[in-house]
Amino acid sequence: MTESRESDGRASDGLVLDGVIDPHLRVAAVQASPVFLDRDATVDKACDLIAEAAAEGAQLIVFGENFLPGHPVWFHTLPPTDVRSMELAERLVENAITIPGPETERLGAAAQAAGAMIVMGVVEQPEPGISVIHSTQLVVAADGTIAGLRRKIVPAVGERVFLTPGAGDSIRVFESPWGPISALAGGENSNPLLTYALRTMGARIHVAGWPPHFHKPGIMHGVMTITGRAVAYQNSAYVISVAGVADPAVAEQVAGTGAYRENLQAMTSDPGSVIYAPRGKLLAGPLHGEGILYADIDPTAGTWAQLVNRQYDRPDLLKLVVSTQPQGPGTEFVDGPLTGDPRHGDEATTAEAIRLIRERYGDRISAEDAEELLPYVAQVISRSEQLEALDLTTDDPRTTGYGQAVDAG
């Protein structure tokens, strides 16, 4: 395993002492290929890589998008309805993980043995037996427990054929001994509203997870560089931009023709993981091929820049509204008969809508037209009540101020 490291020679404790963040932290970006679509073998490899990084003093170890059990790279080379494409999709579902599950237990044991926090891109199947999968970033604490997860909210290009979008509860940060950590996958890192929301949540370290490659050779490393440095500068945060690696042998499995295979093999040279300091200074990388990239960072750095940046926010002029609501179930079973018209909301809202229509139109509107108008008036009333409940005065997009958690239902 090749490696790259930049260090200032400081010891790396990474602890919180009396409520004060210890500034000594070594981070590791693991740029590696999975054992493609083999869940158990990929977990084995991940545990070995975690141990290797921990032996070098790393206490925050991050992996690329969908490292476990592999990214659906074949959507660049095969039509979704191709027989081979469907076979690979079935293998992806069969090798997805549940959280918690046997795989997270093994990763937790590896994290605990290493004394390190892990951020790993996985393909998650929330309900065993139901073919719904997500591109998920799993966070495992240093004590081996699951610190949380988030699901990619906008699967891109061909990913949309296989992956279900996440919901508002995936706009979040994770607590760590070094302050809040944020994570995004792939093109999410180029969404300025999304990265701004994470900034207002106080993220001091940002993990930008990327797949092995994009749709054309020579593009991915440039995109990783542009977005990683932009987030580091705008958010005054450390950014660990980490990609996967596509094993050249995978091209034989997923590319149907020589031209497709040649193109895919050219794309596998794109990744170049990098680590940036707040304000955009390059600390380590780019790393090409399989390896582990290291950097020693000071999580307390960037405070001055954060204070300066906040002066440009002008919340009196510009506000961001964020829904952090989880996605509801697709089917809801209700005991007993339904009461009222579901278009009109609750009884109080319906009654108020009827009153307003009568007050406004009197007998100038027919009963049929009034009935047609009723659901729209009721909806306006419901939304107006939600807007009145907003208190846009503070900085936390999960609650109020720059953003407000809006009931998406």
C-alpha positions as CSV (number, residue, x, y, z in Angstrom):
1,M,0.0,0.0,0.0
2,T,1.6,3.3,-1.1
3,E,1.1,6.3,1.2
4,S,1.7,10.0,1.4
5,R,2.0,12.0,4.6
6,E,2.6,15.6,5.7
7,S,3.2,16.1,9.4
8,D,4.3,19.0,11.6
9,G,5.8,16.5,14.2
10,R,3.2,17.1,16.9
11,A,1.8,14.3,19.0
12,S,-1.7,13.3,18.0
13,D,-4.1,12.9,20.9
14,G,-7.4,14.1,19.5
15,L,-9.1,14.3,22.9
16,V,-11.4,16.8,24.6
17,L,-9.7,17.9,27.9
18,D,-11.9,19.7,30.4
19,G,-14.2,20.7,27.5
20,V,-11.4,22.2,25.4
21,I,-10.8,20.7,21.9
22,D,-7.3,19.2,21.7
23,P,-5.7,20.7,18.5
24,H,-3.7,17.6,17.7
25,L,-5.3,15.4,15.2
26,R,-4.0,13.2,12.4
27,V,-6.5,12.5,9.6
28,A,-6.2,9.7,7.0
29,A,-7.9,9.7,3.5
30,V,-8.1,6.0,2.4
31,Q,-8.1,6.0,-1.4
32,A,-8.7,2.3,-2.2
33,S,-10.7,0.0,-4.3
34,P,-13.3,-2.4,-2.8
35,V,-13.4,-6.1,-3.4
36,F,-16.0,-5.2,-6.0
37,L,-19.6,-6.2,-5.0
38,D,-18.3,-8.5,-2.3
39,R,-19.5,-7.2,1.0
40,D,-17.6,-9.5,3.4
41,A,-14.3,-9.3,1.6
42,T,-14.6,-5.5,1.4
43,V,-15.2,-5.3,5.1
44,D,-12.1,-7.4,5.7
45,K,-10.1,-5.0,3.5
46,A,-11.6,-2.0,5.3
47,C,-10.6,-3.4,8.7
48,D,-7.0,-3.9,7.5
49,L,-6.8,-0.4,6.1
50,I,-8.2,1.1,9.4
51,A,-5.5,-0.8,11.3
52,E,-2.8,0.4,8.9
53,A,-3.9,4.0,9.2
54,A,-4.2,3.8,13.0
55,A,-0.6,2.4,13.2
56,E,0.4,5.7,11.6
57,G,-1.4,7.7,14.3
58,A,-4.6,8.5,12.4
59,Q,-7.6,9.1,14.6
60,L,-10.0,10.2,11.9
61,I,-10.1,7.8,9.0
62,V,-12.3,8.4,5.9
63,F,-13.2,6.4,2.8
64,G,-14.8,7.4,-0.5
65,E,-18.4,7.2,-1.7
66,N,-19.9,3.7,-1.7
67,F,-16.6,2.0,-0.8
68,L,-18.6,-0.8,0.7
69,P,-19.4,-2.9,-1.4
70,G,-18.6,-0.7,-4.4
71,H,-19.9,2.1,-6.6
72,P,-22.3,1.3,-9.5
73,V,-19.6,2.3,-12.1
74,W,-21.2,0.3,-14.8
75,F,-23.9,2.9,-15.5
76,H,-21.2,4.7,-17.6
77,T,-20.8,1.7,-19.8
78,L,-24.0,-0.3,-19.9
79,P,-27.6,0.6,-20.5
80,P,-29.8,0.2,-17.4
81,T,-31.9,-2.5,-19.1
82,D,-28.9,-4.5,-20.4
83,V,-28.9,-8.1,-19.0
84,R,-25.4,-7.6,-17.5
85,S,-26.4,-4.3,-16.0
86,M,-29.4,-5.9,-14.2
87,E,-27.3,-8.7,-12.9
88,L,-24.8,-6.2,-11.4
89,A,-27.7,-4.2,-9.9
90,E,-28.9,-7.4,-8.2
91,R,-25.5,-8.1,-6.8
92,L,-25.3,-4.5,-5.5
93,V,-28.6,-5.0,-3.6
94,E,-27.5,-8.4,-2.3
95,N,-24.2,-7.0,-1.0
96,A,-25.7,-3.8,0.5
97,I,-25.5,-3.5,4.3
98,T,-28.1,-2.7,7.0
99,I,-27.3,-0.2,9.7
100,P,-26.9,-1.6,12.4
101,G,-25.9,-5.0,11.2
102,P,-23.1,-7.6,11.2
103,E,-20.9,-5.4,9.0
104,T,-21.2,-2.3,11.2
105,E,-20.4,-4.5,14.2
106,R,-17.1,-5.5,12.5
107,L,-16.3,-2.0,11.5
108,G,-17.1,-0.9,15.1
109,A,-14.7,-3.4,16.5
110,A,-12.0,-2.2,14.0
111,A,-12.7,1.5,15.1
112,Q,-12.5,0.6,18.7
113,A,-9.2,-1.4,18.3
114,A,-7.8,1.6,16.3
115,G,-9.1,4.2,18.7
116,A,-10.2,6.1,15.6
117,M,-13.5,7.6,14.2
118,I,-14.4,6.2,10.8
119,V,-16.4,7.9,8.0
120,M,-17.2,5.4,5.3
121,G,-19.3,5.5,2.1
122,V,-21.6,2.5,2.0
123,V,-24.5,1.2,0.0
124,E,-27.3,0.8,2.6
125,Q,-30.4,-1.3,2.4
126,P,-32.6,0.0,5.2
127,E,-35.1,-2.9,5.0
128,P,-33.8,-6.3,4.3
129,G,-35.8,-8.0,1.6
130,I,-36.9,-4.6,0.1
131,S,-34.9,-3.5,-2.9
132,V,-34.4,0.1,-1.8
133,I,-30.8,1.2,-1.4
134,H,-29.1,4.5,-0.5
135,S,-25.7,6.0,-1.0
136,T,-24.9,6.5,2.7
137,Q,-22.1,7.9,4.7
138,L,-21.7,5.9,7.9
139,V,-19.9,7.5,10.9
140,V,-18.5,5.1,13.6
141,A,-17.2,6.6,16.8
142,A,-13.8,5.6,18.3
143,D,-15.5,3.5,21.0
144,G,-17.1,1.4,18.2
145,T,-20.6,2.7,18.4
146,I,-22.5,4.1,15.4
147,A,-22.3,7.9,15.7
148,G,-24.8,8.3,12.9
149,L,-25.4,8.2,9.2
150,R,-26.6,10.4,6.3
151,R,-27.9,9.5,2.9
152,K,-27.0,11.2,-0.3
153,I,-30.0,13.5,-1.1
154,V,-29.4,13.7,-4.9
155,P,-28.1,10.6,-6.6
156,A,-26.5,11.8,-9.8
157,V,-26.8,10.7,-13.5
158,G,-27.1,6.9,-13.7
159,E,-27.0,6.5,-9.9
160,R,-30.7,7.5,-10.0
161,V,-31.5,4.2,-11.6
162,F,-30.4,2.3,-8.5
163,L,-30.2,4.7,-5.5
164,T,-33.0,6.3,-3.6
165,P,-32.5,9.9,-2.5
166,G,-32.1,10.7,1.2
167,A,-34.3,13.2,3.0
168,G,-33.9,16.4,5.1
169,D,-32.6,14.5,8.1
170,S,-29.4,13.9,6.1
171,I,-28.6,17.6,6.3
172,R,-26.7,17.3,9.5
173,V,-23.4,17.3,11.3
174,F,-21.8,14.6,13.6
175,E,-20.3,15.3,17.0
176,S,-16.7,14.4,17.5
177,P,-13.9,15.1,20.0
178,W,-12.6,17.8,17.5
179,G,-15.9,19.6,17.0
180,P,-18.8,19.0,14.5
181,I,-17.9,17.0,11.4
182,S,-19.9,17.2,8.2
183,A,-20.0,14.9,5.2
184,L,-21.3,15.0,1.6
185,A,-21.1,12.6,-1.3
186,G,-20.1,13.4,-4.9
187,G,-21.8,16.3,-6.5
188,E,-23.4,17.3,-3.2
189,N,-20.1,19.0,-2.5
190,S,-20.8,21.5,-5.3
191,N,-24.2,22.6,-3.9
192,P,-23.5,26.0,-2.3
193,L,-26.8,26.0,-0.3
194,L,-26.0,22.6,1.1
195,T,-22.4,23.4,2.1
196,Y,-23.6,26.8,3.5
197,A,-26.1,25.0,5.7
198,L,-23.4,22.8,7.1
199,R,-21.3,25.8,7.8
200,T,-24.0,27.4,9.9
201,M,-24.2,24.1,11.8
202,G,-20.6,24.7,12.9
203,A,-18.8,22.0,10.9
204,R,-15.0,22.3,11.6
205,I,-14.0,19.3,9.5
206,H,-15.7,18.3,6.2
207,V,-15.5,14.9,4.5
208,A,-16.1,15.1,0.8
209,G,-16.6,11.5,-0.4
210,W,-16.2,10.8,-4.1
211,P,-16.7,7.7,-6.3
212,P,-13.8,6.1,-8.3
213,H,-14.5,8.4,-11.4
214,F,-16.9,10.5,-13.3
215,H,-18.4,10.1,-16.8
216,K,-15.3,11.2,-18.7
217,P,-11.6,10.8,-18.2
218,G,-9.6,13.6,-16.7
219,I,-12.6,15.4,-15.0
220,M,-12.9,14.0,-11.6
221,H,-9.6,15.2,-10.0
222,G,-10.3,18.8,-11.2
223,V,-13.8,18.8,-9.7
224,M,-12.5,17.4,-6.4
225,T,-9.9,20.1,-6.3
226,I,-12.3,23.0,-7.1
227,T,-15.0,21.9,-4.8
228,G,-12.7,20.9,-1.9
229,R,-10.8,24.2,-1.9
230,A,-14.0,26.2,-2.3
231,V,-15.6,24.5,0.8
232,A,-12.4,25.0,2.8
233,Y,-12.3,28.7,1.9
234,Q,-16.0,29.5,2.3
235,N,-16.7,27.4,5.4
236,S,-13.3,28.0,7.0
237,A,-13.1,24.3,7.6
238,Y,-10.7,21.5,7.0
239,V,-11.7,19.5,4.0
240,I,-10.7,15.8,3.5
241,S,-11.6,15.1,-0.2
242,V,-11.3,11.4,-0.6
243,A,-12.1,9.2,-3.7
244,G,-12.4,5.5,-4.4
245,V,-10.3,3.6,-6.9
246,A,-11.7,1.4,-9.6
247,D,-9.7,-1.8,-9.9
248,P,-8.8,-2.2,-13.6
249,A,-10.0,-5.8,-13.4
250,V,-13.5,-4.4,-12.8
251,A,-13.6,-3.1,-16.4
252,E,-13.7,-6.7,-17.5
253,Q,-16.9,-7.2,-15.5
254,V,-18.8,-4.1,-16.3
255,A,-17.7,-3.0,-19.8
256,G,-19.4,-4.8,-22.7
257,T,-17.2,-3.7,-25.6
258,G,-13.6,-2.8,-26.2
259,A,-14.3,0.9,-26.5
260,Y,-16.3,1.0,-23.2
261,R,-13.5,-0.9,-21.5
262,E,-10.9,1.4,-22.8
263,N,-12.9,4.5,-21.6
264,L,-13.5,3.0,-18.2
265,Q,-9.8,2.1,-17.7
266,A,-8.9,5.7,-18.6
267,M,-11.3,7.0,-16.1
268,T,-9.8,4.9,-13.3
269,S,-6.8,7.2,-13.3
270,D,-8.8,10.2,-12.3
271,P,-8.9,10.1,-8.4
272,G,-6.5,12.3,-6.5
273,S,-7.5,12.6,-2.9
274,V,-6.5,15.9,-1.2
275,I,-6.6,17.5,2.2
276,Y,-7.1,21.3,2.6
277,A,-6.8,23.6,5.6
278,P,-9.4,26.3,6.4
279,R,-9.2,29.1,3.7
280,G,-7.9,26.6,1.1
281,K,-4.3,25.8,1.7
282,L,-3.2,22.4,0.3
283,L,-2.0,20.2,3.2
284,A,-1.5,16.9,1.5
285,G,-2.0,15.3,-1.9
286,P,-3.0,14.7,-4.6
287,L,-2.7,11.0,-4.2
288,H,-2.9,8.8,-7.3
289,G,-3.5,5.0,-7.2
290,E,-4.3,3.1,-4.0
291,G,-2.9,4.5,-0.8
292,I,-3.5,6.4,2.3
293,L,-3.1,10.2,2.5
294,Y,-2.2,11.7,5.9
295,A,-2.2,15.2,7.4
296,D,-1.8,16.6,10.9
297,I,-4.3,19.3,11.5
298,D,-5.4,21.7,14.2
299,P,-9.2,21.6,14.5
300,T,-9.2,24.9,16.4
301,A,-7.7,26.7,13.4
302,G,-10.0,28.9,11.3
303,T,-11.9,30.6,14.1
304,W,-10.7,34.1,13.0
305,A,-11.7,33.3,9.4
306,Q,-15.1,32.1,10.5
307,L,-15.8,35.3,12.4
308,V,-14.8,37.4,9.4
309,N,-16.9,35.3,7.0
310,R,-20.0,35.6,9.2
311,Q,-19.9,39.4,8.6
312,Y,-20.8,38.7,5.0
313,D,-23.8,36.6,5.8
314,R,-26.3,39.5,6.3
315,P,-29.1,37.4,7.7
316,D,-31.3,40.5,7.6
317,L,-31.1,40.4,3.8
318,L,-30.4,36.7,3.0
319,K,-31.9,33.6,4.6
320,L,-31.7,29.9,3.9
321,V,-34.7,27.7,4.8
322,V,-33.8,24.1,5.4
323,S,-36.1,21.1,5.9
324,T,-34.5,18.5,8.2
325,Q,-37.6,16.3,8.2
326,P,-37.0,12.5,7.6
327,Q,-38.7,10.8,4.7
328,G,-42.1,9.4,5.7
329,P,-43.2,5.8,4.8
330,G,-44.6,5.3,1.4
331,T,-47.7,3.5,2.8
332,E,-49.7,4.3,5.9
333,F,-52.3,2.0,7.3
334,V,-55.1,3.5,9.3
335,D,-57.5,1.5,11.6
336,G,-61.1,2.4,11.1
337,P,-62.8,4.6,8.5
338,L,-61.2,7.8,7.2
339,T,-62.9,11.0,8.4
340,G,-63.1,14.2,6.4
341,D,-61.7,14.9,3.0
342,P,-57.9,14.4,3.1
343,R,-57.5,17.3,0.6
344,H,-58.8,19.8,3.2
345,G,-56.6,19.1,6.2
346,D,-58.0,18.8,9.7
347,E,-61.6,19.9,10.7
348,A,-60.5,23.3,12.0
349,T,-58.6,24.1,8.8
350,T,-61.6,23.0,6.7
351,A,-64.0,25.0,8.7
352,E,-61.8,28.1,8.4
353,A,-61.5,27.6,4.7
354,I,-65.3,27.4,4.3
355,R,-65.7,30.5,6.3
356,L,-63.2,32.5,4.2
357,I,-64.8,31.3,0.9
358,R,-68.3,32.3,2.1
359,E,-67.0,35.6,3.4
360,R,-65.2,36.4,0.2
361,Y,-67.7,35.2,-2.4
362,G,-71.1,34.8,-0.6
363,D,-73.7,33.5,-3.0
364,R,-71.7,34.6,-6.1
365,I,-70.0,31.2,-6.3
366,S,-71.7,27.9,-6.9
367,A,-71.5,25.0,-4.5
368,E,-69.5,23.0,-7.1
369,D,-67.0,25.8,-7.5
370,A,-66.7,26.3,-3.8
371,E,-66.0,22.7,-3.3
372,E,-63.3,22.8,-6.0
373,L,-61.7,25.9,-4.3
374,L,-61.8,24.5,-0.8
375,P,-58.6,22.3,-0.8
376,Y,-56.5,25.2,-2.2
377,V,-57.7,27.6,0.5
378,A,-57.1,25.0,3.2
379,Q,-53.6,24.5,1.9
380,V,-52.9,28.2,2.1
381,I,-54.1,28.3,5.7
382,S,-51.9,25.4,6.7
383,R,-48.8,26.9,5.0
384,S,-49.4,30.3,6.5
385,E,-49.6,28.8,10.0
386,Q,-46.2,27.1,9.3
387,L,-44.6,30.3,8.1
388,E,-45.9,32.2,11.1
389,A,-44.3,29.6,13.4
390,L,-40.9,30.4,11.9
391,D,-38.6,32.6,14.1
392,L,-35.9,33.6,11.6
393,T,-33.6,35.2,14.1
394,T,-30.8,32.8,14.9
395,D,-28.0,31.1,13.1
396,D,-28.9,27.4,13.2
397,P,-30.5,26.1,10.0
398,R,-31.9,23.1,11.8
399,T,-34.1,25.4,14.0
400,T,-34.3,29.1,13.1
401,G,-32.6,32.0,11.6
402,Y,-30.5,31.3,8.5
403,G,-32.7,28.3,8.0
404,Q,-35.8,26.7,9.6
405,A,-36.7,23.1,9.9
406,V,-39.9,23.0,7.9
407,D,-42.4,20.2,8.2
408,A,-42.1,18.7,4.7
409,G,-45.3,16.8,5.3
